[in-house]
Amino acid sequence: MARKLMNAVQYDSFGGGVASLKHVEIPVPALKKGEILIKMEAASLNPVDLKIQKGLMRPILIPRKLPFTPATDIAGEVVEVGTGVTKFKAGDKVVSYLGLSILLLVGHRVFWLACFPLKTLCLPEENYTSSGGGLAEFAVANETMTVPRPPEVSAAEAAGLPIAAITAHVALTQPAGVKPDGTDPKKNILITAASGGVGHYAVQLAKLGNTHVTATCGARNLDFVKSLGADEVIDYKTPEGQVLKSPSGKKYDVVVHCAGGFPWSTFEPILSTNGKVIDLTPSPSTMMTFALKKLTFSKKQLVPLICVPTVENLEYVVKLVKEGKLKTVIDSKYPVSRAEEAWAKIMDVFLACFSRWVNGAWMLPGVLLALLMVGDHLCRGPVEVATCTCTHSQLPRFLARFPQLGTDVLQLGIIMPYLGLL
């Protein structure tokens, strides 16, 4: 029997921007074991949605197939459940993450593409690339990445949580070591781009952890960021904002860096002795500078954070919103019929942040490529040390087998071992 049709927004090629988005009618997806069908009430767009469409994530993260329906962060109502589903039934209100992975799967081996051992890898169990599907009337979600949405949390508030709020939560609680209950000694924290998606959640979560928060944003958002709880707010276009200096003169124990464009030389003088920069958008120049600093045995650290939501973290941030401890601030709302306007708006922000240093369509922005294997299975939780299994001598053979990775991998593979990182 033919499936009922639904409206959706899709693109069928990389790099087309707003012009490539098409309103189409496609069949309502059929369910597999462990899946649920959700009638959409809200979906949020994230910079990663634009990176995927522009081809900036290849070959690390790609749609399963084209044409592709974007958006991974959704909220809605369950209308059908697949076999084996036990946690949900028709009529349940839910928030879900539609799943993406930044893994390149080669046979039974899982290779991370990163510049040096990552401090925090937060991965779900499933081996999948980007599934998406949020810009449609109905979306298919995995039961294991879906949580109940309490009546106190609106669909729009919930849809903003999976990527942005969880990234902020993981950055603060894992590499930064901030205890959410505020029982740790007070840390001095800088949050850049604090009026953005991740940034505005990070300010709120950092204050729950009893930290002193300095935040940067544009002049028109100073009062907004202050209202989130920031102790000090800096206009990033001022001389003080350009060097990220705290108005009170405090050194930062942690920097949660949510925007591109700052070299390591900007961060080093403002960090405390054991300070960390948790960089969500690390540029190649920043990473190379840090690699050189490793030779001096500096206690100051740069931690590139790659975070994929887990159901436990999703449950946690939804609970905080329910309790009134965390809020999603919604910039604007659009019906699906005006998806192009929403796409154009977030694209303007994306281009402003990333146009300075994205050099290759295949490169994950800000991550220099060396090949680190973390095992034959996906990791659960933080990985403190990852070991390299692709040496200098092996790289030519590896690249001959996978030419789509590009010659930059070979060049970096030659340089990095001499820095002691591989």
N, C-alpha and C positions, 0 to 999 in steps of 0.2 A: 504493500500500500504506500502511495506517495506521501511524503511528509508535508505537513502544512508549511506554507511560506511565511517568512518574516522579513521585516525591513532591517537593513544593516548598512554600515559604512565600511568600505574596504579600499585597499589599494592593491594593484597587481604588479608593481615594479618598485625598485629602490630609487630613492633620490628625487621623487617628484614633488615633494612638499604638499602644500594645500591643494594644488591643481590636480594631484593624482587621486585624491579622495573621491570615491564614487558612492552614490546612494543606490543600493541594489536590493533585489528580492532574492533571498536564498532559502533553502529548506531549513526548518527548525532542526537543530542537531539531534541525532539519535544518541541515546545514552549507552555507555559501556558500564561494566561492573565497577561499582564504587563511585559512580558519578551522579550528580544531581542537576536538574534543569531549573534555572533561575529566571523568573520574569524580572527584567531589569527595572530598577527604580532610580539608580544613580551609578555613574562611573566617573572616576577621576583620571586625568591625563598627567603623565610624569615625563621628565626629560628623556627617560629611557625609551619611551614610545617613539619619540622623534629620532633618537639615535638608531633604533631598529629600522625605521622607515628610510632614513638617509643612507643606510648601509654601513654605518660607522661601527657596528658590532660584529660584522662578519670577520672570520668564520665562527667567532666565539658564541654569538647569540643571534639566531636567525629564526624567522617564522618557520613553522613546520612545513608550510606550503603557501604558495601564492595562488589566487588572491588571498589577502590576509585581513582579518577584522581586528583592529588594535584595541588596546586598553586591557589592563590586568586587574585593576583595583575596582571592585564593584560591590553593590549592595542591592538586595531585592527580595523577592518572595519565591520560595520553593514551590514549583508546580508539578514536578515529577521526580521520582527517585529511581535509580538503577538497581539492579540486583546487588545484594550484599550491603546496601546502605542501611545503617541502623541508628544513626544519630539524628536524622532529619526526616520530616514527612511533609507532604503537601500542605501549604499554608504557613510554614515557618518563615519568619523574617531572618535573613542572614546577611553576613558580610563575608566576602571571599576574595582570595587571591588566585588569579587564573594561571599562575605558574610560569616561571622562566628560569632558565639555568644558564650560567656562563661557562659551560664546560664544552670542551672539544672531545668527543668520544672517539677513540681510535681502537677498534676491536674491543677487547675487554679492559683496555687501559684507560684511565681517566687522567688527562693532562690539564694542569692549571697553566694558564698563561699569565705570568706575573713577572715582576722585575727582581724580586728577592722574596725570601720566606714571608708569607703573609701572617699577620698576627691574628686576624679574625676572618674566618670563612664560615658563613652561616647558610647552610644548605638544607633543602628538603631531601627526602629520600628518593623521589622519583627522578628517573633519567629522562628529562624532556628539555626541548628547546622552548622558545616562546610559544605559548598556546593562544593567549589573548582571547578576544571575543567580546569585550565589554561594550563596544559601540554597536549594539544590536538590540532587538526586542527581547531576545532570550539568549542566555549564555550557559554553557556547560562548565561546571566546577567539580573539582575533586572533593569528595567528602572530607579528606584529610587536611585540606587547606581552607575549610569553611568553618565559621563559628556563628553561634546564635547572635542576633542583634536585638538587644533589649529595647523596650519601647521608649526608654529615655534617650536613645541615640537615633537621630534621624538618618535616613538613607544617605543623604549628602554628606553628613558628618562622618559616617562609617566608611564611605567610599574613599575618603581622603587618607585613611589610616595605613593600609597594608605596606606600601613601599616607604612613604615618607616618615610616618611615625615610628615604624619599626626600625628604620635606619638610624633615626635619632636615638631611640632607646638602646639599640645594640652598641652604637658608638660610645655612649655615655657609660653603660654598665659593664662592657667587656674591656676594650682597650683602655678606656679612661678610668675604669675602676670606681665609678660613682655608685654608691649604694642608694637605691631608690627611696629607702626609708629615712635617709638623711642622717644615719648614725656615724658616718665617717667624719674625720676632721674636715673642716671646710676647705674646698679646693677653689682656686681662682681659675675660671674658665672663660675663654674667648670663643664666641660663636659668630662666624662670618655669615653674611647673607641671611641674617636672622629674620627677615620678613618673608622669606621664601617657604616652600613646603616643608623641607626637612628642618630648616632653621627655626621656624616658629614653634614647631614641636620641641626642638632641642632646648630652647629657652625655658619652656614650661617644665620639661622633664628635669633639667638641670636644677631648677629652683626647688623641685620636689626633693632633690638629693641634697639640699642645704648647701649649695655652692654659691660663690660670688660670681655673678655673670656679667661680663662685658660683651656687648653685641654690636655688630656693624650692620648698617643698612643705608638706604638712600634717605635724603633729607625729608621727603614727604612721609616716610614711614617711622620717623623717630618716636613719635608719640605712641604709635601702635605697638612697637617693640617694647617700649617702656611699660605699656599696659599688660604685656605678657609676663612681666616680673623682672625684666633685666635691671640690674643695679646701675649699670653705666651703658650708654648708647652713643655710638660714634657714627657720624656721617662719613661713609667710606670715601667720599670725594674731597674731604678736607685734608690738609697736610697731616694731621694726626691719624686720620683714617687710612691714608696711604701707607703709613708705617705700622698701623694697627696698635699704636701705643695706648695703654690704659690711661684714662684721665687722672686716675689716682696714683699712677706710677707703679702699680702692682705688676709683678712678673706672673706669667700664666703657667699654671701646672698642666693645663690641657688646652689645646686649641681644636675645636671642631670646625674644620674648614669646609664650608659648603659651596664655595665658589672658586672658579679657576682664576689664574692670572697673577698669583703671588709666588715669587721664587723663595727657596729655602732661606736665602740671605735676609729676607724680611722677617721670617719667623725666629731665627736663631737668637737675636739679641733680646727678644721679648719673652723668651721661655725661662722658667726656673731651671735649676741645675739638672733636674731629672724630668724636665718638661716633655710633653708629647704633642705632636701635631697629628691629629686623626684626619687624614685628607680623603674626602669623598670624591674629589676630582683631581687627582695628582697628575701634573703635567710631566712630559718627558724631561724637560730641563730641571724641574724640581727633583725628580728621582735620580738623575745623574749627579746633581750636586750633593744629594744626601749620600750617594754611594761613595763619593770622594771623602765626605766627612767621616765615613766609617773608618777610614784609615787612621783618624786621630783618636779613635776610641771614645768619642763623645758620648756622654750619657743621655744627651738629648735625642729623641727618637722621632722618626716619621713613620706613621702607621697607615698604609693604604687600606681602606675599609671597603670590602666587597660584601654586601649583605643581601641575602635572599630571604624573604620572610618565612618564619616558621609558624605553625598553628599556635604554639604556646605563646609566642610574642604577640600574635594577633589577638588572642584572648586577653592578654594583659593590657594592651592599649585600649581595647574596647571597654574593658572594666574601668579603666581610668576615666574615660569619657562618661560612662554611666554614672560614676561617682562625682562628677563635676571637677575632677582634678586635672583634666586635660581637655582642651577644646580644639576643634578643627575650625579654623577661620577660612571662610569661603570667599574667594575674591569675586567670582562671578559664576552664574549658572546659564547653561544653554540647553535648549532641546536638541535631540539628535538631529533634527532637520537643519540645525545651524552648527553642526559639528565643525565645519570648515572655519568658522569664526573662533571657536575654542582652540582649534589646532594652530591657527595663525597667531593667536595671543601667546600661547606657550612657546611657540617657535621664536617669537621676538626675544623672549627672555633667554632661551637656549642659545641662540646665535650670539647674543651679547656676551654670554659667559664662555663659550667654547671656541669662537672663531679665531682666537689668537693662536691656538697651538694644535688644533687637530690637523694632522698632516696626511693621514692615509685612511682611505675608506674602510680598510680592513682592520684597523687598529682600535682596540678598546681605548677611548680617550684617557690619556694620563697613565697608561700602564705600559712600561717597556717590556718587551717580550723575551722571556727566557722560558724554558720548559721545565716545569716542576711537577713531579708526579706525587700525588698524595695517596695512591693506593688503587686497588682494583675495585673499590666501591666508594660511594659517596661518603664524605665525612659528616659526622654529626657534631655540632658544637664547634668551639674554637680549636684551631690548629696552631700550636705554638711554633713548630718548626716543620718546614717542608723540605725534603731533600731532592736534589737534582738527579735525574736519571738520564739526562741527555747531555753528554759532555761535548766539549769543543770538537773532538774528533768525530762524534756521531752526528753533528748537526748537518753536514752536507748530505749524508745519506737520508736523514729524516726529511730534509727539505725536498729532496728529489722525490720522495714518496708523497709529500703533501705540498706541492708547489704553491698552492693558493695562500700559504702563510706569508710569502714575500721574503725578499732578501734581507730586510731589516733584522729578522730573527737571527740570521747567520752573523750579521755584523755585531749585534749585541752579545751573541753567544761567544764571540771571540774576545770582546772587551771585558765583559763582566767577570769571568773567572779570575782575571788578574787583580781584581779588586777584592777577592776573597769572598764574594757573595755566592758563587756557585761552587 
